[in-house]
Amino acid sequence: MKVYQRKTQKVMDEAQYQAGLLSFLYETFLGRLLLKTVITTPIFSILYSLGNQSRRSAKKIPKFIETYQIEMADYQETTYDSFNDFFIRQLKPTARTIDTEPRALIAPADGRLLAYSISPDLTFMVKGQPYSIGSLLQNDELSQEYAKGLCLVLRLAVTDYHRYHYLDDGQIGEQRSIKGRLHTVSPISLGKHQVYAENSRHWSVLETTNFGKVTQVEVGALLVGRITNHPLTTFKRGQEKGYFSYGGSTIILLFKENQVTIDPDIWEWSQKGVESLLSFGEKMGECLK
């Protein structure tokens, strides 16, 4: 999987977590049968999640860190009682630099970003697949507000920091949780299914100081136990919004027309279908008003 590294201005090949297993599940008859009948069922997800909350699962942590070269110096020093405790690990306060310029649009999490213009018929592409904002939000009135706007898709890999944060100061408006059959968002699977049609997700309307009315969607993936959002009514830039339990996950940001612009390098690589690697707090665009 090719990813644009902004710091080096180079495109690199990024190793995918359990790539062999995903290839089996999505590219073989037996694998697809298991996906349909067993793996995407809620009970399987619950049992797998419980396994990663057990004390025995903590034994997987050292090998995981070594295999994926996770920089543990960025994280708070603590003892993890389970693999899920490790998965939702917290950064040290100095581990990420948050751009405090009011006009700067910051990444709400670590991840890989693709940017899309929303066409008049309210469709956008997620890894080559047409997807309706209406079907994502299941709210026609809200969906129509983002016609000709901008859609940002930030994919978190299993190896990433899995807490996410607010991109600006503001107030929380309408919210909704949508149940779904859990599905993976790893790149190998993206060409095989409509990614979000079967995923559990939660969206929040954010009335922000600098970027207007933004809708943020957190999308659960295969084997994610839950999406946890903190119960807040107001928020500050960089404040933690919530976290994903075990699994790869995705955050989608929707902006109204003429509200924000994306940095040229990210936009250029997005047009080529190449994700840009971002860190939480990093500038990825700016407001236009």
ChimeraX attribute file (.defattr): number of C-alpha atoms within 10 A of each C-alpha:
attribute: neighborCount
match mode: 1-to-1
recipient: residues
	/A:1	13
	/A:2	13
	/A:3	18
	/A:4	23
	/A:5	16
	/A:6	13
	/A:7	8
	/A:8	8
	/A:9	10
	/A:10	9
	/A:11	17
	/A:12	12
	/A:13	10
	/A:14	10
	/A:15	10
	/A:16	16
	/A:17	15
	/A:18	10
	/A:19	14
	/A:20	10
	/A:21	11
	/A:22	18
	/A:23	13
	/A:24	13
	/A:25	20
	/A:26	20
	/A:27	14
	/A:28	12
	/A:29	11
	/A:30	12
	/A:31	16
	/A:32	15
	/A:33	13
	/A:34	14
	/A:35	16
	/A:36	12
	/A:37	9
	/A:38	13
	/A:39	21
	/A:40	21
	/A:41	17
	/A:42	16
	/A:43	11
	/A:44	14
	/A:45	21
	/A:46	14
	/A:47	13
	/A:48	16
	/A:49	20
	/A:50	13
	/A:51	15
	/A:52	21
	/A:53	19
	/A:54	14
	/A:55	14
	/A:56	12
	/A:57	17
	/A:58	18
	/A:59	13
	/A:60	13
	/A:61	16
	/A:62	9
	/A:63	10
	/A:64	13
	/A:65	13
	/A:66	10
	/A:67	11
	/A:68	14
	/A:69	10
	/A:70	14
	/A:71	9
	/A:72	12
	/A:73	10
	/A:74	15
	/A:75	16
	/A:76	13
	/A:77	12
	/A:78	9
	/A:79	9
	/A:80	17
	/A:81	15
	/A:82	19
	/A:83	23
	/A:84	24
	/A:85	19
	/A:86	21
	/A:87	22
	/A:88	17
	/A:89	20
	/A:90	17
	/A:91	17
	/A:92	13
	/A:93	10
	/A:94	9
	/A:95	13
	/A:96	14
	/A:97	13
	/A:98	19
	/A:99	19
	/A:100	15
	/A:101	10
	/A:102	15
	/A:103	18
	/A:104	23
	/A:105	24
	/A:106	26
	/A:107	25
	/A:108	28
	/A:109	27
	/A:110	23
	/A:111	24
	/A:112	21
	/A:113	26
	/A:114	24
	/A:115	26
	/A:116	19
	/A:117	17
	/A:118	23
	/A:119	13
	/A:120	12
	/A:121	11
	/A:122	19
	/A:123	20
	/A:124	20
	/A:125	17
	/A:126	20
	/A:127	18
	/A:128	11
	/A:129	15
	/A:130	12
	/A:131	18
	/A:132	18
	/A:133	22
	/A:134	15
	/A:135	13
	/A:136	20
	/A:137	20
	/A:138	13
	/A:139	12
	/A:140	11
	/A:141	10
	/A:142	15
	/A:143	18
	/A:144	16
	/A:145	15
	/A:146	22
	/A:147	20
	/A:148	18
	/A:149	20
	/A:150	22
	/A:151	23
	/A:152	20
	/A:153	21
	/A:154	25
	/A:155	25
	/A:156	24
	/A:157	20
	/A:158	17
	/A:159	18
	/A:160	19
	/A:161	24
	/A:162	26
	/A:163	23
	/A:164	21
	/A:165	21
	/A:166	23
	/A:167	29
	/A:168	25
	/A:169	18
	/A:170	20
	/A:171	16
	/A:172	18
	/A:173	14
	/A:174	11
	/A:175	13
	/A:176	14
	/A:177	15
	/A:178	14
	/A:179	12
	/A:180	17
	/A:181	17
	/A:182	25
	/A:183	27
	/A:184	23
	/A:185	24
	/A:186	25
	/A:187	15
	/A:188	17
	/A:189	19
	/A:190	16
	/A:191	14
	/A:192	11
	/A:193	14
	/A:194	18
	/A:195	21
	/A:196	23
	/A:197	16
	/A:198	20
	/A:199	22
	/A:200	21
	/A:201	24
	/A:202	21
	/A:203	20
	/A:204	19
	/A:205	18
	/A:206	25
	/A:207	20
	/A:208	20
	/A:209	15
	/A:210	20
	/A:211	25
	/A:212	17
	/A:213	21
	/A:214	20
	/A:215	24
	/A:216	21
	/A:217	22
	/A:218	24
	/A:219	28
	/A:220	31
	/A:221	31
	/A:222	25
	/A:223	23
	/A:224	22
	/A:225	22
	/A:226	19
	/A:227	19
	/A:228	14
	/A:229	16
	/A:230	9
	/A:231	9
	/A:232	9
	/A:233	10
	/A:234	13
	/A:235	20
	/A:236	16
	/A:237	20
	/A:238	22
	/A:239	14
	/A:240	17
	/A:241	18
	/A:242	17
	/A:243	22
	/A:244	26
	/A:245	25
	/A:246	26
	/A:247	23
	/A:248	24
	/A:249	27
	/A:250	24
	/A:251	22
	/A:252	19
	/A:253	18
	/A:254	23
	/A:255	24
	/A:256	20
	/A:257	16
	/A:258	13
	/A:259	17
	/A:260	21
	/A:261	17
	/A:262	19
	/A:263	13
	/A:264	11
	/A:265	13
	/A:266	21
	/A:267	21
	/A:268	14
	/A:269	18
	/A:270	18
	/A:271	12
	/A:272	9
	/A:273	17
	/A:274	21
	/A:275	26
	/A:276	26
	/A:277	20
	/A:278	23
	/A:279	19
	/A:280	23
	/A:281	23
	/A:282	19
	/A:283	21
	/A:284	21
	/A:285	18
	/A:286	19
	/A:287	16
	/A:288	12
	/A:289	10
